[in-house]
Each structure stands twice: as structure tokens, then as C-alpha cells.
Amino acid sequence: MCEPESDVYREAEVTAPESSRSGAMLRMGLLLGFGGLVAVGVWFTGGGRVATWLIEREEVLERWVAQNAFAAGLTALGVYVVVAGLSIPVATVLSLALGRLLGFWPALLVVSFGSTIGATLAMVAARTLLRESVLKRLGVKGQGVLARFDRNGAFYLYTLRMMPQMPFVLVNLVMGLSAVRIWTFYWISQVGMLPATSLVVFTGSQLPSLAAVARGETGEILTWPLMASLVLLGVFPLAVRLCWPGDGGEEPGGNGREGVS
């Protein structure tokens, strides 16, 4: 009577490692595929190819937008989601161009929602593909840093999103490793990126033409409203840090990862 049970246990012991290996191989395959898409996107858009393409077709795009405003907005939204999701470094160029072609308010909607949706997809991908393996390799110090993000993720995310110089892909990756909820990540990202997004799109909407920028004819852009926006963009993160409550003085360490699934 004992032999069948031992056989079952042996089968379970063999099946569990195989299942674990299969899951690891699947995550590795997805990660390599994701990395390949990013590499192709960076290569395809590198060297100013996107800017050149937009400048050469500016008049054609203007006519198409005038005749198909809704379709143009949906197309731009889809493109921006892909660009943000894969962290392809052409977001600023696209934001300027959309501000020029669509106008301020339509472009602001497209860029704001496109960048936030793309960032959320990138965060979910990082959480799905990397979080488990990275957590296993982190030492006590790394665990403590993530514990602080777990406790105060909303504050840190908002502060990082308010800083345009902070690498977009890095924020998505770190938040993917933390326990911040997806919905919290989404709405805080959208609100936090809105000031910088508004500034870039507004700048694009003030351009006489994309070709003029390429020729260095930017004198008309430096208006008083734009310069005031630049000042506000620099001061805003400091104001947020002063007004937002701190992390309660808790230091990471100990069993700070409690409650993290």
C-alpha cells in the first residue's frame, strides 16, 4: 500500500522542478523577445530618423490631420503607446511633432494617455518577467530599498514622475519590482507626468514648422508664457517635496518586505 504513495511523491518531486524550469524558460523567452523589440525600435528610430521622416512629410501629415482628425488622433495614440511601452527614445520628438500637427489640447490628450498606458504596460511586463528572479538575488540592502518603495511607493513615484530628467524606463522598472498597485501606478504617473508633458506639447504647438526647428529658427518659441512654464517646471518638484508628507521616518530593514506578495 505504501508503494503507490511513494510513486506519487516521486512524480510530484520530478514534476515540480520541471514546471519551475518551464516557467523560467518562458519568462526568459518573453524577456528576450521584449529586448529584441526594444533593440529593433531603437535602431529603427536612431540617428534622427524619426525627426527627418516627420520634417520631410510635414505638409502631407498636416493635410491628412485636417481631413481625418479623429483617425489621426487614434493613430497617434497607438504609436505613442508602443513608443512608451518599449521605451524607445523618441518620445520628446513625437510630443513636439504632435503639438505642432494636432494642436495643444488634442496632442496633450494623446501624449498624456499614450505615455501613461505605455508606461503601465512596461511596468506590468517588468513585474511579470523580472520581479521574482530579481527579488531572489537582492541582498538585505536591496530588500530594504524596495521595502521603502512598498510603503511609500505613491510618494516616490509622484516625485520621480515630476522630474523630467529621470529615465522613463528606470522608473517603470523599479516600480515593477515594487508592490505598488497597477491602478495607483497608472493615475499617479498620469498626474505626475502632466506638467512636463504640457510643457513639451505647448512648445510644439508654438513651432512655426518642424523644418524651422531643424534650421535653428526658434526665436519665435521663446515667449514669456513658455519661459514662465520652464521656471515652474523646475520649481514644481521642490514644492511637491516640501508639501507632500514624508515617509514617516521609517528606515528600511528588518522584515520590511512583509505583506509583499
SVG drawing of the C-alpha trace seen along z (x, -y; Angstrom):
<svg xmlns="http://www.w3.org/2000/svg" viewBox="-13 -87 36 89">
<polyline fill="none" stroke="black" stroke-width="0.4" points="0.0,0.0 2.9,-2.3 4.5,-1.9 1.9,-3.7 2.1,-6.7 5.8,-6.8 5.5,-6.7 3.1,-9.7 5.5,-11.6 8.4,-10.9 6.3,-12.0 5.5,-15.2 9.1,-15.9 10.0,-15.4 7.1,-17.5 7.7,-20.5 11.3,-21.2 10.2,-20.7 7.3,-23.1 9.7,-25.6 12.1,-25.3 9.4,-25.7 8.2,-28.9 11.7,-30.2 12.3,-29.4 9.0,-31.0 9.9,-34.2 13.4,-34.2 11.9,-33.8 9.4,-36.7 12.2,-38.8 14.5,-38.1 11.6,-38.9 10.8,-42.1 14.5,-43.1 14.6,-42.3 11.7,-44.6 13.3,-47.4 16.6,-46.9 14.9,-47.0 12.9,-50.1 15.9,-51.9 17.9,-51.0 15.0,-52.0 14.4,-55.3 18.0,-56.2 20.1,-58.9 17.3,-61.3 15.4,-59.1 12.0,-59.9 12.6,-63.7 13.8,-63.6 10.8,-61.5 8.4,-63.9 10.1,-67.0 10.1,-65.6 6.4,-64.7 5.1,-67.7 2.9,-69.1 1.4,-65.7 0.7,-65.0 -0.9,-68.4 -3.3,-67.8 -4.1,-64.3 -4.7,-65.5 -7.0,-68.3 -9.1,-65.7 -9.0,-62.9 -8.7,-64.4 -10.2,-61.6 -8.3,-58.8 -5.1,-60.8 -5.6,-61.1 -6.2,-57.4 -3.2,-56.5 -1.0,-58.9 -2.3,-57.4 -1.4,-53.8 2.0,-54.9 2.7,-56.7 1.6,-53.7 4.1,-51.4 6.9,-54.0 6.3,-54.5 5.8,-50.8 9.1,-49.8 10.9,-52.9 12.0,-53.9 13.9,-57.3 11.8,-59.4 9.0,-60.5 10.1,-64.1 10.3,-64.4 6.9,-62.8 5.4,-65.1 6.7,-68.2 5.5,-67.0 2.1,-66.1 1.8,-69.5 2.6,-71.1 0.3,-68.9 -2.7,-68.3 -2.7,-71.5 -2.2,-71.8 -5.3,-70.2 -5.7,-67.2 -2.0,-66.5 -2.0,-66.8 -4.7,-64.1 -2.8,-61.8 0.6,-62.2 -0.7,-62.1 -2.8,-58.9 -0.4,-57.3 2.7,-57.7 0.8,-56.6 -0.7,-53.5 2.7,-52.6 4.4,-53.1 1.9,-50.9 2.3,-48.1 6.1,-48.4 5.7,-48.2 3.4,-45.1 6.0,-43.5 8.8,-44.2 6.8,-42.8 5.8,-39.7 9.2,-38.9 11.7,-40.2 10.3,-40.7 10.6,-37.1 14.1,-36.5 15.4,-39.9 14.0,-39.6 15.8,-36.3 19.1,-38.0 18.7,-41.1 20.7,-41.4 19.5,-42.9 20.2,-46.5 18.3,-46.0 15.4,-44.4 15.3,-47.4 15.2,-49.9 12.3,-48.0 10.6,-47.9 10.6,-51.7 9.1,-51.8 6.4,-49.3 5.5,-51.5 5.7,-54.9 5.5,-54.0 2.9,-56.6 5.1,-59.5 8.3,-58.2 6.5,-57.6 4.9,-61.0 8.2,-62.7 10.1,-60.8 7.4,-61.5 7.7,-65.2 11.4,-65.1 11.7,-65.1 15.4,-64.2 14.6,-60.9 14.9,-58.0 11.4,-56.9 12.4,-53.2 14.1,-53.1 11.0,-54.4 8.9,-51.7 11.4,-49.0 11.8,-49.9 8.0,-50.2 7.6,-46.9 9.8,-45.4 7.9,-47.0 4.4,-46.2 2.8,-49.4 -0.7,-48.6 -1.2,-48.9 -4.0,-51.4 -2.0,-53.5 0.9,-53.5 -1.3,-54.5 -3.1,-57.5 -0.1,-58.9 2.0,-58.5 -0.5,-60.4 -0.8,-63.2 2.9,-63.4 4.0,-63.5 1.3,-66.0 3.3,-69.2 6.3,-68.2 4.0,-66.7 2.1,-70.0 5.3,-72.0 6.7,-69.9 3.3,-69.8 2.9,-73.5 6.3,-74.1 5.4,-72.0 2.2,-73.9 4.2,-77.2 6.6,-76.0 6.2,-77.8 7.1,-74.5 9.2,-71.4 11.5,-72.4 12.1,-75.8 13.3,-74.0 15.7,-71.9 17.1,-75.1 17.5,-76.6 14.8,-79.2 13.4,-79.0 13.3,-82.7 9.5,-82.8 9.2,-80.0 10.8,-81.8 7.8,-83.7 7.1,-84.9 4.4,-82.2 6.9,-79.4 9.7,-80.8 7.4,-81.1 6.4,-77.4 10.1,-76.4 10.6,-78.1 7.5,-76.5 8.7,-73.1 12.0,-73.5 10.3,-74.7 7.5,-72.2 9.4,-69.1 10.8,-71.1 7.3,-72.4 6.0,-68.8 8.7,-67.6 8.0,-70.3 4.2,-69.9 4.0,-66.1 4.1,-64.2 7.3,-62.3 7.7,-58.5 7.0,-58.6 10.7,-58.3 10.7,-54.6 14.0,-53.2 14.2,-50.1 15.5,-47.0 14.4,-44.1 11.4,-42.4 10.3,-45.4 9.2,-43.1 6.3,-41.8 3.0,-41.8 4.5,-41.9 3.2,-39.1"/>
</svg>
